[in-house]
Amino acid sequence: MAVPARSRPGKPRNRVVTFAGARGEVVGFLALPSEAGRRRAAILVHEWWGLTKWVNDQTVKLATQGYVAFAVDLYQGKVATDPSYARKLKRHLLQEHAIGDLKATFDYLAGRPDVDPKRICA
């Protein structure tokens, strides 16, 4: 059954966002639902390849479901194209750096006026 055009959600807005984190700047991909209002939020954590186009696409998909979605870039711009480099990136990511960036991401989302700070998931 087709959904009437007026009840279909619009295309999410998205952009790269930078904010202060524990070890400097945290960068990530933010996707916002087309409808205004206070929303649930989701933090997406990439796999060992890094912040790839596929991860960004999943972030946009969550925004179409009504989430303010943010894919944090734990590798700070590095993206693997083969398993050997992915393994190297994963091994060089210090746990305390990743946790610090994730906490900063949570704080960033919790401080947004369009996010319900009691409804943030990862």
Buried (B, 14 or more C-beta within 10 A) or exposed (E): EEEEEEEEEEEBEBEEBEEEBBBEEBBBBBBBBEEEEEBBBBBBBBEBBBBBEEBBEBBBEBBBEBBBBBBBBBBBEBBBEEEEBBEBBBEEBEEEBBEBBBEBBBBBBEEBEEBBEEEBEE
